């Protein structure tokens, strides 16, 4: 139900200030959306250039192929991770047309990087036994064996 009475009018100054605030808001929306697109473009370009550098072939002066570059289709290679980043970015970009919340899927990339870092480097380093501990165990085993042998004789 509409309010009774006369609708209040806005002054010129109030209209100006509200227009400025509206323009500022939409400028931020446009810049924010384009920053995500620029970030996606940077991911695409960086990943593609890294893969193209890995696949760069080396030719001899006579034109024969000396080195074909790194195999981009090798399992568990760096190129596989770069291809995953490109695919993740493309999926996120397409799904973001449905909802802007799909941009959060990009957090899977750093989560995967941390997982790989832990599994391949940090985990084994933290979980490795110190060399002195294994030497102590070996010394204890050797002493036990010596005692057993002396008991037999």
Residue frames relative to the residue before (quaternion, step in Angstrom):
aa qw qx qy qz dx dy dz
X 1.0000 0.0000 0.0000 0.0000 0.00 0.00 0.00
X 0.4412 -0.7095 0.4911 0.2464 3.54 -0.85 1.00
X 0.5237 -0.6314 0.4574 0.3432 3.59 -1.07 0.69
X 0.4723 -0.6717 0.4978 0.2792 3.53 -1.13 0.74
X 0.7080 0.4546 -0.3380 0.4217 3.50 -1.17 0.53
X 0.6969 -0.4702 0.3585 0.4058 3.49 -1.37 -0.03
X 0.4463 -0.6704 0.5250 0.2753 3.54 -1.05 0.84
X 0.4655 -0.6968 0.4713 0.2753 3.58 -0.85 0.95
X 0.3151 -0.7437 0.5592 0.1867 3.53 -1.01 0.79
X 0.3955 -0.7013 0.5455 0.2328 3.51 -1.22 0.62
X 0.4401 -0.6746 0.5238 0.2772 3.48 -1.13 0.65
X 0.6778 -0.4962 0.3530 0.4120 3.57 -1.25 0.34
X 0.6567 0.5167 -0.3143 0.4506 3.55 0.96 -0.84
X 0.6563 0.5031 -0.3140 0.4665 3.58 0.95 -0.85
X 0.6332 0.5170 -0.3306 0.4717 3.61 0.97 -0.79
X 0.6443 0.5285 -0.3149 0.4542 3.58 0.94 -0.89
X 0.6892 0.4851 -0.2817 0.4586 3.60 0.85 -0.98
X 0.6603 0.4920 -0.3093 0.4757 3.60 0.98 -0.82
X 0.6295 0.5247 -0.3314 0.4675 3.60 1.04 -0.74
X 0.6475 0.5129 -0.3179 0.4654 3.57 0.99 -0.82
X 0.6556 0.5024 -0.3093 0.4712 3.58 0.97 -0.84
X 0.6445 0.5152 -0.3190 0.4662 3.60 1.00 -0.80
X 0.6643 0.4957 -0.3051 0.4689 3.58 0.92 -0.88
X 0.6347 0.5274 -0.3257 0.4615 3.58 1.02 -0.78
X 0.6412 0.5256 -0.3173 0.4604 3.58 0.98 -0.86
X 0.7218 0.4408 -0.2640 0.4637 3.60 0.77 -0.97
X 0.5718 0.5528 -0.3820 0.4707 3.58 1.16 -0.45
X 0.6588 0.4985 -0.3036 0.4747 3.59 0.97 -0.83
X 0.6261 0.5268 -0.3381 0.4650 3.60 1.01 -0.77
X 0.6707 0.4972 -0.2954 0.4645 3.58 0.87 -0.95
X 0.6781 0.4862 -0.2943 0.4659 3.59 0.88 -0.91
X 0.6413 0.5287 -0.3248 0.4513 3.58 0.99 -0.80
X 0.6669 0.4890 -0.3028 0.4738 3.57 0.91 -0.90
X 0.6921 0.4708 -0.2871 0.4658 3.58 0.92 -0.82
X 0.5808 0.5573 -0.3809 0.4550 3.61 1.13 -0.50
X 0.6335 0.5112 -0.3317 0.4768 3.58 1.02 -0.75
X 0.6647 0.4936 -0.3076 0.4689 3.56 0.98 -0.81
X 0.6336 0.5114 -0.3294 0.4780 3.59 1.03 -0.74
X 0.6303 0.5190 -0.3305 0.4734 3.58 1.03 -0.76
X 0.6405 0.5118 -0.3209 0.4742 3.59 0.98 -0.84
X 0.6471 0.5134 -0.3163 0.4665 3.58 0.96 -0.82
X 0.6455 0.5135 -0.3187 0.4669 3.59 0.99 -0.81
X 0.6300 0.5178 -0.3310 0.4748 3.60 1.04 -0.75
X 0.6469 0.5207 -0.3157 0.4590 3.58 0.93 -0.91
X 0.7055 0.4720 -0.2702 0.4544 3.55 0.74 -1.09
X 0.6709 0.5060 -0.3063 0.4473 3.59 0.86 -0.91
X 0.6761 0.4855 -0.2941 0.4697 3.58 0.90 -0.90
X 0.6748 0.4976 -0.3017 0.4539 3.57 0.89 -0.91
X 0.6686 0.4923 -0.3089 0.4639 3.59 0.92 -0.84
X 0.6192 0.5286 -0.3464 0.4661 3.59 1.05 -0.67
X 0.6715 0.4839 -0.3016 0.4732 3.57 0.93 -0.87
X 0.6624 0.4971 -0.3227 0.4582 3.60 0.94 -0.79
X 0.6214 0.5200 -0.3444 0.4742 3.62 1.11 -0.60
X 0.6495 0.5073 -0.3193 0.4678 3.59 1.04 -0.74
X 0.7319 0.4339 -0.2328 0.4711 3.58 1.02 -0.78
X 0.4062 0.7348 -0.4674 0.2769 3.59 1.25 0.05
X 0.3035 -0.7678 0.5448 0.1466 3.55 -0.77 1.10
X 0.2600 -0.7317 0.6096 0.1591 3.55 -1.27 0.54
X 0.1239 -0.8031 0.5822 0.0262 3.54 -0.79 1.10
X 0.4681 -0.6436 0.5271 0.2981 3.56 -1.21 0.61
X 0.6944 -0.4748 0.3358 0.4238 3.56 -1.28 0.21
X 0.6879 0.4680 -0.2878 0.4744 3.58 1.09 -0.63
X 0.6107 -0.5933 0.3328 0.4054 3.61 1.29 0.08
X 0.5216 0.6263 -0.4342 0.3837 3.59 1.20 -0.02
X 0.5150 -0.6587 0.4706 0.2818 3.53 -1.15 0.75
X 0.2133 -0.7832 0.5745 0.1046 3.56 -0.72 1.11
X 0.7926 -0.0149 0.0599 0.6067 3.56 0.92 -0.94
X 0.3237 -0.7775 0.5136 0.1645 3.58 -0.78 1.03
X 0.5679 -0.5837 0.3895 0.4302 3.59 1.24 -0.04
X 0.6637 -0.4829 0.3836 0.4232 3.54 -1.33 0.02
X 0.4930 -0.6484 0.4955 0.3017 3.56 -1.05 0.80
X 0.3063 -0.7845 0.5156 0.1578 3.57 -0.48 1.22
X 0.6965 0.4582 -0.2705 0.4815 3.60 1.22 -0.36
X 0.3830 0.7235 -0.4798 0.3158 3.57 1.28 0.30
X 0.4449 -0.6894 0.5016 0.2743 3.57 -0.95 0.89
X 0.8438 0.1487 -0.1618 0.4896 3.54 -1.15 0.82
X 0.4673 0.6493 -0.4660 0.3781 3.57 1.12 0.62
X 0.6838 -0.4752 0.3531 0.4265 3.55 -1.28 0.21
X 0.6205 0.5546 -0.3493 0.4306 3.59 1.02 -0.75
X 0.6041 0.5560 -0.3630 0.4407 3.60 1.05 -0.66
X 0.6637 0.4901 -0.3026 0.4772 3.58 0.97 -0.82
X 0.6394 0.5133 -0.3277 0.4694 3.60 1.01 -0.73
X 0.6364 0.5073 -0.3295 0.4786 3.60 1.02 -0.75
X 0.6275 0.5317 -0.3330 0.4610 3.59 1.04 -0.74
X 0.6436 0.5163 -0.3199 0.4657 3.58 1.00 -0.80
X 0.6443 0.5104 -0.3248 0.4677 3.60 0.97 -0.81
X 0.6748 0.4875 -0.2982 0.4671 3.58 0.90 -0.90
X 0.6361 0.5200 -0.3298 0.4650 3.60 0.96 -0.81
X 0.6552 0.5106 -0.3121 0.4611 3.58 0.94 -0.86
X 0.6585 0.5017 -0.3121 0.4662 3.59 0.94 -0.85
X 0.6520 0.5083 -0.3153 0.4659 3.59 0.96 -0.85
X 0.6547 0.5070 -0.3091 0.4677 3.57 0.92 -0.90
X 0.6594 0.5187 -0.3146 0.4440 3.57 0.92 -0.86
X 0.6748 0.4777 -0.2971 0.4777 3.59 0.94 -0.86
X 0.6911 0.4780 -0.2873 0.4597 3.59 0.86 -0.92
X 0.6016 0.5785 -0.3661 0.4116 3.59 1.11 -0.52
X 0.5404 0.5853 -0.4203 0.4344 3.59 1.23 -0.15
X 0.6363 0.5050 -0.3206 0.4872 3.58 1.24 -0.44
X 0.7833 -0.1232 0.1261 0.5962 3.55 0.88 -1.02
X 0.5005 -0.6650 0.4658 0.3005 3.55 -1.01 0.77
X 0.5423 0.6295 -0.3990 0.3879 3.60 1.22 -0.28
X 0.5602 0.6103 -0.3934 0.3988 3.58 1.18 -0.37
X 0.5072 0.6335 -0.4342 0.3910 3.63 1.21 -0.25
X 0.5880 0.5935 -0.3652 0.4106 3.60 1.16 -0.52
X 0.5273 0.6279 -0.4122 0.3973 3.59 1.20 -0.32
X 0.5391 0.6248 -0.3986 0.4001 3.57 1.22 -0.39
X 0.5651 0.6018 -0.3825 0.4149 3.56 1.20 -0.39
X 0.5105 0.6345 -0.4243 0.3959 3.59 1.25 -0.17
X 0.6154 0.5711 -0.3503 0.4152 3.60 1.05 -0.69
X 0.7121 0.3993 -0.2953 0.4962 3.66 0.71 -0.83
X 0.5949 0.5503 -0.3767 0.4487 3.61 1.09 -0.57
X 0.6528 0.4945 -0.3089 0.4837 3.60 0.99 -0.81
X 0.6358 0.5289 -0.3297 0.4554 3.60 1.00 -0.79
X 0.6527 0.4932 -0.3137 0.4820 3.60 0.97 -0.83
X 0.6305 0.5302 -0.3331 0.4587 3.59 1.00 -0.80
X 0.6750 0.4826 -0.2952 0.4737 3.60 0.87 -0.91
X 0.6265 0.5342 -0.3303 0.4616 3.57 1.03 -0.78
X 0.6732 0.4872 -0.2991 0.4691 3.58 0.94 -0.87
X 0.7026 0.4828 -0.2833 0.4393 3.58 0.78 -1.03
X 0.7757 0.3926 -0.1964 0.4534 3.58 0.86 -0.92
X 0.8189 0.2374 -0.1061 0.5117 3.61 1.00 -0.68
X 0.7812 0.3863 -0.2185 0.4391 3.56 0.45 -1.19
X 0.6491 0.5395 -0.3227 0.4282 3.60 0.87 -0.91
X 0.7053 0.4394 -0.2878 0.4761 3.62 0.70 -0.96
X 0.6338 0.5341 -0.3371 0.4465 3.58 1.04 -0.68
X 0.7008 0.4510 -0.2703 0.4821 3.60 0.93 -0.90
X 0.7367 0.4408 -0.2322 0.4573 3.58 0.98 -0.81
X 0.5036 0.6636 -0.4271 0.3516 3.60 1.22 -0.20
X 0.4434 -0.6705 0.5245 0.2807 3.52 -1.08 0.78
X 0.5024 -0.6399 0.4816 0.3258 3.51 -1.08 0.67
X 0.5815 -0.6039 0.4039 0.3662 3.61 -1.02 0.66
X 0.6306 0.5416 -0.3496 0.4321 3.62 0.99 -0.70
X 0.6307 0.5325 -0.3426 0.4486 3.61 1.04 -0.71
X 0.6758 0.4718 -0.3095 0.4743 3.59 0.92 -0.78
X 0.6130 0.5352 -0.3521 0.4624 3.59 1.09 -0.61
X 0.6374 0.5242 -0.3269 0.4604 3.57 1.01 -0.81
X 0.6426 0.5105 -0.3230 0.4712 3.58 0.97 -0.83
X 0.6566 0.5062 -0.3139 0.4626 3.59 0.90 -0.85
X 0.6449 0.5170 -0.3230 0.4609 3.59 0.98 -0.81
X 0.6453 0.5162 -0.3188 0.4643 3.58 1.01 -0.84
X 0.6470 0.5086 -0.3201 0.4692 3.57 0.95 -0.84
X 0.6550 0.5168 -0.3151 0.4524 3.57 0.93 -0.86
X 0.6462 0.5106 -0.3214 0.4673 3.62 0.97 -0.81
X 0.6392 0.5252 -0.3257 0.4578 3.59 0.97 -0.81
X 0.6578 0.5045 -0.3055 0.4684 3.54 0.94 -0.92
X 0.6393 0.5189 -0.3278 0.4634 3.60 0.98 -0.79
X 0.6493 0.5123 -0.3185 0.4632 3.61 0.96 -0.84
X 0.6498 0.5151 -0.3133 0.4630 3.58 0.96 -0.85
X 0.6675 0.4943 -0.3081 0.4638 3.55 0.94 -0.83
X 0.6576 0.4964 -0.3229 0.4657 3.61 0.97 -0.76
X 0.6176 0.5362 -0.3449 0.4606 3.61 1.10 -0.61
X 0.6425 0.5335 -0.3227 0.4454 3.59 1.03 -0.74
X 0.7111 0.4142 -0.2580 0.5062 3.60 0.99 -0.71
